[in-house]
Amino acid sequence: PVFRGILENNGSWGISHTRVPTESRPGHVALIAGFYEDVSAVAKGWKENPVEFDSVFNESKYTWSWGSPDILPMFAKGATGDHVYTFCYTAESEDFGAQDAAELDTWVFDHVKSFFNSSRSNQTLFSALHEDKVVLFLHLLGIDTNGHAHRPNSREYKENIKKVDEGIKEIVSMIENFYGNDGKTAFILTSDHGMTDWGSHGAGHPSETLTPLIVWGAGVNYPQKVTFQFFEDNFLKEWKLEDLKRLDVNQADIAPLMASLIGVPFPLNSVGTLPLEYLNNSAHFKAESIFTNAVQILEQFKVKMSQKKKTTLSFLFTPFKPLSDSEQINFLKKTRLYIQQQKYDEAVSLCKTLINLALEGLSYYHTYDRLFLGLSIAMGFVGWTTYVILVIIKTHTNLTKTVQTNNKETTVLFYGFALVGMIIAFFLLIQTCPWTYYVYCLLPVAVWYAVVRELPVIQDLARNLLSLRIGQSIGFILVCTLGIEILVFSFFYRSTLTIGLLVFAGWPVVTQLWVQAKTTASIWTLLCVLLAIFPLMPVVGREPNISLVIATGLLTVLISSISLTSLCKSENKCRKNEHLRIHFYQVLSIALSTYVVSSTHDSLKNKQGLPILNQIVSWMTLVSSSVLPLLSPTFLFQRLFSILLSLMSTYLLLSTGYEALFPLVLSGLMFVWINMEQEALQHYGLSLKQKLSVFNFAYATDITQFRQLHLDDVRRSFFFVFFIVTAFFGTGNIASVNSFDPASVYCFLTVFSPFMMGSLLLLKVVIPFVLVSCAFEAVQVTTQLSSKSLFLIVLVISDIMALHFFFLVKDYGSWLDIGTSISHYVLVMSLTIFMMLMNGLAQLLTTKRLELPRTTKHHS
């Protein structure tokens, strides 16, 4: 109600369009410093400054700020001298689970009031407050915290909005009274980012990137009535504000607006354009202000151009033509003339054109080397993938004969490629390029040298392939391409995974495998269909359902108990009681985790915070889950069963809804996959059927048993990559920050801690990954393949995907498209390294065994 009154009677309003990532730090840097910060800030948890920057606070005479310790210190740290003062509550106050988070906002309001009261008896402070160019910054975090903890449609969230509305009314009234209603104070209310209905932010959904902006007071335009205005969103209709002019801005435009209102220079690196529609001032003032704005952005363009010119050979340098030196002088002269002739509208129009051109030019020089670097990276990718394929064919198949290499030819080749490398390095050196350019440009030379060295293998392979039926070869290539495209599509549309899993369900029928193993094939089909449901479900976190988590815990206990009973009955397995004791502890741990989830949820619901005992149990479960599997026997199913139970107890603690069922169904499918691969091995006559129940991981690495690769092994590797991608996207889109729900970590901690929360959420993503990796390890050893050979095929698949995503990276269009394209590329690039780590972890979890110290009995 208070803000509505201001909108209708006192000030101007609009929507501020933010950029991805929609997080607190980048949002505040855009608001107060006027530029969109580099993503490297994430490495510092968005709390430290990767580079020092200028801001409106730094340009002001004095700034006093109140609020969160995550935001305020970075603006004080970057300020020159001692004129930016911060008053923060403790980091522990940002607790999602304890008392109402609206108390954070009450803390700010109370401290501002007591600050003004104390200034009446402190002459120094009183004088400072009466100076010009003073900024008071109130950072109100309560609504954000309540949104995360209770969702934006909750009663707590709405109550918090009511508190803020009333609190601002009191503060505004107090400030006006303090300054004797002199009409020299301007007020700006906005937000760093929005929030989705399920209480998250970070990505590019409109509910995250569209934020309110209300400006009123000294130098600000009064409400302007309009008969018609068009915007793509429905805010005007929803808020019943169709008749009041809406003035939209980019978030970085707010910094020059603040600077203009208090009469300080625009921040140094600001790329914001002064929104003149908000200003209630003379046409001359507006023209001069926007002219200063244009000159300030043009200076940045000139610095960027000179930097690029310095590091590029003069005959190779291509300047940004629309803003040549003569054009710049022409623009500035013309604008100055228009202002002198009092043609202010023309001057403003010209300045806006100059700002847009300067920003385009900044972007042009920022991406100046893109084509050249892009080609280098693409050549490196193609060369590397070709080399890996040649290694597979040469060392793990019978497709080529061992060819003797000619030493003389190899030497000539080496000197030829070395010369090319030296020429490239020389060119980079005289252009004083950064060290990363050497990596991008010289790596393809080394990779292609390795490929060309294998020319005899390529020729031999070509002869062999030509002897095959063309139809077969084309069919194989088409199937491989279709498979990889399905994987690429699944990054954009999770439902593609459902199609893939339904195709997998029909695999035993197509290959006639079901004839020899009807029961196994039926269970395979059933579990594929069950797993196919998950990618169709909404992203995790939108609708918490704790009762479903509890039901999953109980179901896991039931399945585990049945498995343990059958394990006990088989006498050869029940050799040692301690083995069963380990499994019994793990089942008990799952029951305990289920109880902890239930009681933590009830405690938070009743605003009693996170019980300390639950927190201790949660952390102990997390630690023990990595050790307990190593105490169990290394027989195939016993060890895999033990790994599942341990990881499941941790996963339950990190679950808030249906995703708790996901690892259970996934691991069921993995158990069946191991059996199915045994059937396939027998079906293709590659090996006699082994009894899996007596198979031991510890004795399964005899190198003499390894066989050469068969065409069916390409399918095995594809299955692994597909299951890995399913593990990633089965319950959410991990390429999008807003898929993460802080509620997942409430059993471990409720106080805001970005790194700790991020690590726990990453662990939640990794658990299904580990289950798939352990199953793949079992498939490798039971099908008598060296882990190296199958892993090389996996490497080829992921590299082809990475090259695909490299060409899909965007820096234009909506911020959702840009953010998604970059995160997809980074994800696939990391996938290879991640899979190598997971492969190592899977080997450790399946083969290593910790022996407990035993008490020996003495016989007399």
N, C-alpha and C positions, 0 to 999 in steps of 0.2 A: 504493500500500500504506500509506503513512504517513497519508494523509487518511482512508482506510477505517478504520484503527485508531482515529482520533480520532472518527469518526462513530459507531462501535460502542461506544466506551468512555467518551469524554470530553465530547462536546458535542451541540449541536442542529444540524439541517441543513434546507435547503429549496431552493426555486427562487426566484430573484429575477427578476421580470418587468420587462424594460426597455422603453423607448419608442423609437419611430422619431424621428429617424434614429439607427441603432445605430452611432454613431461614438464615438471615444475621448473627445472633449471633453464632449459632452452627457451621456455615461455617467458620467464622473467628477464633473461638476457635480451630477448627481442623487444620486450616492453620498455626496459629501462636503458638499454644501450643501443637499440635500434638496428641490430643485425642478427642474422640467424646463425647461431653458433655451430662450429664444426662438431661433428659427431664424436670426435676424440674425447670430448668432455665426459662421455659415458664411462671411459676407463677410470675416471676419478670419482665415479659414483655421482656425478653431477653436483659435487660439493666444492671441489677445488677448481681454480682457474687454469686450464691448460695453457692459455695465453692471457696476459693482462689486457684489460680493455677499458676504454673510456665509457662513461655513462652520464646520464642526466644528474645523478647524485654527485658525481665527481665534479661536474661543471657548476653545481649549485654553490651558494654561499655556505649554507648549512643544511644537512639532512639528518633528521631523526627518524629511526625506523624501529618498529616493534613486530615481533612475530617469531617465525620458525628459525631454529639454528641451522637448518639445511639451506636457507636462501639468503638471509641478511648478510652473513659474514663475507660472502664473495664480492659484494659491492663495496664493502668497507675496505677489503683487502686490495682491491684494484684502484682505490682512490689515492690521490696525492695529498700530502699534508694530513691534518687532523681535523676534518670537518664533517665526517660521516659517522654518526653514532648509532650503535645497535643495542637493542634490549631484547634478549631472547629468553624463552622458557627452556627447560632442560629437554634433551632429546628423549628422555624416558616418558615425558608427558604425552608424546605422540603414540599413545597406546590404543590399538584398534579394539581391545577387548575390555578395558576397565571402564571407568566412569564415562559419562557422556562427553564426546569429543567437542561439543559446543563450548565446553569450559575453556578450550584454547582461545576461542574468540572473545570470551568474557575476560580472560586474562589480558588480552591486548587492550580492550576497551578500558578496563580498570586502570592499567598502567598509563595509558594516555591521559586519563582524567587526573591521576595523581601527579603526573609529570607537569601538567599545566597548573595545577594547584600549587605545587612546590616552586614553580617559577615566580610566583608572586612575592615569595620571600627571598628569592635569589636574584639579585640585581643583574649579575653577569648573564645569567640564562634569560632573564626577562628582556634584556637589551638585544641579545642574539636572536630571540624569537621575533623581535620587531624589525629585524633587518629585511631588506629585499631579497628575492631569489632563494627563499627558504622552501624546503620540501619536507613534508611529513608523510611517512609511508607506513600504512597499516596492512600487515600481511595476515590475512584471516584464513587459517588452515582447517578450521573445524568442519566446514561443509565437505571438503575433500575427504577428510578422515572418516566422517560419518557415511559418505557415499561408498567408500571402500568397505567399511565394516557392515553397513546395513542396507545398501543399495539406495539409489536416488528416489525410489517410490516409497521409502519407509517413513514412518512417523517421525523417527529421530532426525532424518534429513530435513523434513519440512519444518520441524520445530526449530532446527538450527537456522534455517533461512529466516524464520520469523524473528529469532534473536538478533541476527545480523541486521535485518531491516530496522528494528527498533534501536539497536546499538549505534548504527550510522546516524540515525536521526539525532540521538543525544550528542554524539561527537561533533556533528556539523553545528548544532545549536551552541555547544560549548565554545567552539572555535570562533564562531561569529561574535559571541558575547565578549570573548577575550580580546578581540581586535576592535571592539566597539562598533560592530556592523559597518566597517569602513568600505566594504565592497571590493576588497583587494585580494580576496582568496578565490582560487579556482579549484574545483573538485573533479576528480576523475575516478570512476568506478569501472573496473574491468576484471577479467579473469585470465590466468595463464593458460588454461586449457579447459575443455569440457569433460564430460564423462558419459559412458554408455549406460544403458538401463541396468546392466548387470554389474555396475560399480567398478569399471576399469577404464584406463586411458593409456595412450601411448601410440596408438595407430592413427589412421586417417579417416575414421568414420565421421560423418558430419556432426554427430552429437559431441565429438571430441574436438573438432577443428573450428566450430562456430562458437564464439564467446560474446557476451554482452558488453557494450561500451556505452556508458552514460557520462556526459560531461556537463557541468553547470558552474555558474559563478562568474568571477571576473574575466572579461574578455571572451566569453562564450556566447554563441548565438542562442536566442530564445527559440522555443518550439515553432516549427514552420508548418502551416496547414497545407495539405495537398489534396487534390481530388482523385488522382490515380498514380500508383507506382507499382512496378512489377519486379518481383524477385522469385527465384526458382523454389525457395523453401516456403513453408506455410506459416512462418512466424507472425507475419502481419495479421493474418486471419485468426490464428490461435490466441494472440495477445490483444486482439481488437485494437490495433494501432494503425489501421489502413489510412487514416486521415492525417497522421503525423509523419513528416518527412524522415525517412530512414537513411542515414549516411554511413555506408559501409567502408571499412578501412582494412588494410593489412596490419597484422599485429605490430610490425616494426614501425608503422606510421605514428604510433602513439608516443614514441620517444621524441621525435621532432615537435609533436603537438605540445607535450609537456614543456620542452625547452622554449618554445615560442611563447607559451602562456606566462612563464616567469622571466623571460628575457635573458636566457643564457645561450651560449653557442651550442649548435647541434653536436652530439657526441661524434668523436673522430671517425669511427668506422660505420656510422649509421647509414643504412641504405633505405631508410623510410622516406616517404614523400609527405610533406606537410599537408594534412587534410584541411584546406582553407575553408571548407563549408562550415567547420565547427567554430571558426573565429568570428567574433563580433567586433570588427575593427575597420579602419578605412581601407579603401581599395589600394591606396599607396603603400600602406603597411603590409598588406597581403602580397603585393607585387615584390616589394623589397625582401620579404621573408622567403618567398619561394625562389627568388633569385639567389639568395644566400644558400638555400638548400641545394639548388642546382650546381653552384660553384663547389660546394662541399663534396658532392657525389662525383663531380667531374675530376676533382683533385685525386680521388681514389682511383679513378679510371687511368689518369695520367701516370700515377705511381706504378700501377699494374702493367701498363704498356712499357714503361721504361725498364722495369724488371725483366720482362719477356724479351725486349730488344737487346738487353745486355747479354742474355744467355742464348741468343740465336745468331747465326752467321748472317751478315747484312744481306747477302744475295738470296737467303732462304726466308727472310722475315716478311710476313704478309700482314700489314697493318689492318686495323678495323676501319674500313673505308668510310662508313657514314660519319665518323668523327675524326677526320684528319685534322692536322694542326690549323689549317686555314678555316675549316668548318667550325672548329671550337671558337676561334677568334670572331668569326662571323656571327655566331650565335650570341656570344657575350656582348658584342658591340650593338647588335640589333636590339637585344633586350634592354640594354642601358638606354638606348635612344627612345624606345617605346615608353620607358618609365619617365624620362625627361619630357616627352610629349604628352604625358598623362594618358597614354593608351594602355591602361592597366590590364584590361582583358587580354589584349594581344600579347603583352609581356608575360602574363601568367601562362597562357597557352604555349608560348615558345619555351618557357622554362620547363613545363611538363614534358614537352617533346625532348628537350635536352636531357632531362633526368632519365627518361625511358631509354634513350640512346646510350647514355653513360652506363646504365645498368646492363644493357645488352652487351656493351663493350667489355664490361667487367667479366661477364659470363663467357664472352668470346675468348679473352685472354686466359681465363681460369681453365678453359677446356681446349686451349690452343694445340696441345700435343696429342689430343685424343685419338685421331685417326692413325697416326704413326705408332703410338703405343698399343692401340687396339689391334693393329695388324701384327705387331711383334708378339703380343700375347696369344692371338689366334694361331700364329705359326708355331709357337711353342707348344700349345695344346695339341694341335694336329700331329706334330712331330713326336711328342711324348706318347700319345695314344698309339701311333703307328709302331713305335719302338716296343711298347709293352706287348702289342699283338705279336710282333716278330719274336720276342722272347718266349711267349707262350708256345708258339708254333715250333720254335727251334728246340726248346728244352723239355716240353711236356707233351708233345704229340709225335706221331710217326709220319707226319705229312711231308717232311723233307729229309733228305739224306745229309749226313755230316759232310759239309763242304770245306775243303782246305782253303784257307785265305792266303792270298798272295801278299807277302810282306812288302814288296816294292810298291804295289798299288796302295796299300794301307798308308805307307809313308807319304806318298804323293798327296793322298786325300788329306792326311793330317796337316801337312804344310799349307794346302789350299784353304782349308777351313780356318787354320790359325791366322792366315793372312786376312781373310774376311773379317775375323774377330778383331784383329788389330786395327783395321781401317775403321770399323764401327766405333771402337773404343777411342780412337784418335778424334773422330768427329764429335763424340760426346764430350771429350776432354776440352777441346777448344771452345765448346759452347758452355763450359762449366755447368753441366747438367748434374742434378742430384744423383746420389749413389744408386737409388732405386731404378733409374733409367738404364744403368749398366746391367742390372739383373734382368730387366724386361727384354733388353736387346741382345745380350750375349748368351742368354740361356737357350734360345732357339738355335743358335749356331752349334752349340755343344750337342744338343739333342739331335739335330739333323745330321751331324757328323756320325753319331752312333747309328742312325737309321741307314745312311748311305753305306756304311761299313758292312751292313748285312745284305748288300745287293745280291750276292749269290743265293742267299736264302730266299729272297723275293723272287728271283728268276725261277728257282726250283719249285717254289709254291705256285707260281703262275702256271707252270707246265702241268702240275698236278691238278689244279683247279679246272684247267681247260679240258682235262680228260673226263671230268664229271659231267653229269647231265645239266644243261643250262637251266632247265625248269626247276631242278632241285636247288641250285645255287641261288636263283632269284627268289624262290619261295622262302629259303632260310633268311636271306637279307631282309625281305619284307616283314617276316615274323619278328626279327630282331628290332627293326625300325619301329614297328607298331608297339612292341613291348616298351621301348624307351620313350616313345611319345605318350603312352599311357602314364608312365612315371612322371613325365614333365607336366602333363595336364593335371595330375593329382595335386600338384602344388597350388594350382589355381582353383580347382574344383574338387573338393574332398570326395564327392560322390563318384568320381572316376575310380577310386579304390574299390568301391562296391562292385562296379562292373568287372574289375580285374579279379576280385575274390569269387564272383559268380562264375567267371571263366575257369578259375582254378578248381571250383567245385566239380566242374564237368571234365577235368583232366583225366581221372581214372577211366572214364567211359570212353573218351576219344582214343586213349592209348591201350585200351583193352586190359588195363591193370586190374579192374574190378573182377575179372573172371577168376584170377588166382587168389584174390584177397577181398572177398565180398564185405566182411565185417569192417575191416580197416578202412576200405574205400567208402563205406556208408558213413562211418564216423567222420572221416575227412570231409565229405560233402556237407554233412550237418554242421560241423564247426566252421567251415568256410562261409556258409550261409549266415550263421550266428554272428561271426566277425564282420560280415558285410553290412550288418545293421548299424554298427558304430559310426562309420563316416557319414551316415545320413542323419545322425542325431545333432542337435544344436551344439555349438562349441561349449566346452566345459566352463562352469562358473556362472552361467547365465541364470540357472535355476538350481540353487543348492537343494539337495535331498539327502539329509543325513540318515534317514531311515533305510534308504537304499544301500548306503555304505555299511550300516550295521547288518543288514540282511546278507550282504556279500561276505562280511566277516564270518557270520554264522555258517553260511554255505561252504566257505573255505575250510572251516573247522570240521564240518560234516564230511566233506570229500577227503580231507587229510586223515580223519579217523578211519574211514573205510579203507583207504590205501594202506594205513599202518597195520590194520587188522590182517589184510591179505599178505602184507610183508611178513608178519609174524608167523602166519600159517606155512609159508614156504620155508621149509627147514634150512635149506642151504643158505638162505639170506640171514636167518636169525642166529648167526654164529655168536654175536656178541651183544650182550644186553645194552652196553653203552651206546651202540649205534642207534638203538631204538630210543634210548634216553634222550639223545640229541634231537631226534624227530619229535619226541614228546614235548621237549622244551620249546621247540619251534611252533608247535600247535598251540601250546599255552600262550606263547608270545602273540599269536594272532588273536586269540580270545581277549588278551589284555589290551591289545591295540583297539579292538572293537569297543571295549568298555571305555577306554580313554577318549575315543572320538565322541562317543555318546555323552559322557559326563562333561567334556570340555564344551561341547555345543550347548548343553543345558546351562552351564555356568555363565557362558558369554551372553546367552539369551536373557539371563537374569541380572546382567550388568555386574557380575561378581568377578570379572577378570579371569585369567588363565590360572587354574589351581596349580600350585608349585609342584605337587606330587605328580600330576599328569605331565607336567613339563619334564621332570626328571625321568619318568618312565619312557616318554617319547624319545629323548636323547639317548637313553640307554639302549632302547630298541634299535635305534639308528646305528649305533656303534656295534652292537652284537650281531646285527644282520650281515655285516661284512666278515665276521669271524666264524660264526656257527657252521656255514656250509663247509668250511675247511676241516671241520672235525668229523664230518660224516664220511662213510666209505666211498671209494672212488668208482664203484660199480655204476654203470651208465645211468640207469633210471633212479637209483638211490641218490646219487649226487645231484642230478637235475631236479629231483623232487625237493631235496634239501635247499637248493638255491631258490626255487620258487617260493617255498614257505618263508624263508628269511626276507626276501625282497617284498613279498606280499604284505608282511606285517608292517614294513615301513610305508609301503604304498597306501595302505588303508589310512594311516595317520595323515597322509597328504591329500586324501580324497574328500570331495564335498558332494558328490552325486554319482551318477551312473558310471563314471569312468572307473570306479573301484572294480567293476566287473571285467573291465578290459583286459588286464594282465592275466586274469583267470582263464578267459576264453582263448586269448592269444597263446598262453603256454599249453593249453589243451591241444590246440592245433599244432604247436611245435612238437609235442610228444608223438602225435600221429604222423607228422611230416617225417620224423626219423624212421618210423616203421615203413612208411610209404616208399622212402628212398631205398630201403632194403629190398622191397618188392620190385622196384624199378631196376635195381642192379641185377636181380635174378632174371627179370623179364628180358633184359637186353643181353643176357648170357655173359655178363662181365665178371660175375663172381658167384660162388655158392652162397646160399642163404646162411648167415651166421645167427646164432641164438643171442639176441640183444641183451637178455636178462643177465647173462654171465659176462657181458662185455665190460672191461675195466679200462677207464681213462688212463690210469697210471702206466699200463703196459701197452698202450695203443700207438706208440710212435716208432715202431720198427720200420726203418727206411726201406728195407728190402721188400716189404709188402706193397709199397706204393705202385700203382699202375699208371699208364699213360692216360691222357684226357680223351674223353669220348664226346661226341656232339651233345649228348644228354647232359653233360656237365655244365654246358652253357645255360641250360634251363635251371639247373640247381643254383647257379650263381645269380640268375635273374630272380628266382624265388626269394633268395636271401635279400637282395636289394629291395624287392617289392615289400617284403615283410618289414624291413627296416623303415621304409617310407610309411608303411601302415602304422608302425609303432610311433612315428612322429606325428602323423596327421589323424590317427584313429579317433582321438577324443578332442582335438582342437587344432588350430592352425598356429604352430609354434613360430612361423615366420612373422606373426603379427603380435606385437607387444600386448595388445588388449585381450589376448586369449588367456592371459595369466590372471588368476584370481588370488589376491592376497589371503583370502579366507582359507586357502589350501594349507597355509603354514601355521594356522592358529594353535595347533597342538604343540608346536615347538616354541613360537614366540608371537607376541601381539604388538610389541613396541616396534615402531617403524625403523627398519635397518635394511637399506636397499641391497647391499651385498649379501647379507645373510639370507634374506628372503629370496633373492635371485638364485643363490646357490641351492637352496632347498627346492625351488621350483625347477631348476635344472636337473636336480636329482630325480624328481618326479618324471621328467621327460626321459631320463636315461634308463630307468628301471625296465620298461618294456624292451628297450634297445638291448640291454644285457641279456634278457631272456632269449631274444632272437639270436644273439651272438653265441650264446652257450649251445643252443640247438644246432646252429650252423657248425660249430666245433664238433658236435656229436656226429653230424652228417658227414663231415670231412673224414673223421677217423673210421666211421663204420663203412664208408664207401671206399676205403683204402686210397684216399687221395691226399697228397701233401697239401697242407694248408696254403702253401705258397701258390700252387697252380690255380686253385679255385679263387684265391684272393686276387690274383692278377686279372682274372676275368671280371671280378667285381670292380676292380680299378678301372678297367676299360669302360664298363657301363657308366660308372659315376663320372668319368672324365668326359664322355660324350654328352651326358646331361649338363655338366658344368659349362661346356662350350656353348650349348644351346642357350643356357641362362645368361651367359656372358653377352650374347647378342640381343637379349631381351632387356638388359639394364637400361633404364630410362632416366632422364633428368628433366623431363617436361611432362605436361599433363597434370592430373590431380596429384596431390601429395600422397594419396593412398597408393596410386599406381607407382610413383617413384619409390616410396618406402618399401612396397611389396617387392618390386623388381630387384632392388639392391639386397634385401634380406634373403630372397630366394637364391641369388647368386652366391652370397656369402655362405648360406646354409649348405648348398651342394658342394662348394669348395671345401668347407670344413668336414663334410661327410666322409671324404676319403681318409683324412687324418683321424677323424673320430672313429671310423670303422677299424683302422689299424690299432688304435688304443683299445677299442672294445674287443678286438681279436685277441690282443695280449691279455686283457682282463679275463676273457672267457677261458683262455688256456690256464691261467692262474686258478680261477675258480673251479675248473673241472679236474685238473691234474694234481694240484698240490694238496697235501694232507698234513694237518697238525696233529701230532700224537699227544694225548693227555698223559701226564705222569701217573703211573699206576702204583698202587700199594702192593708189594709182593708178599705172598703168604710164606711163612717159615714152617717147615715140618720137622718135628723132633725125630 
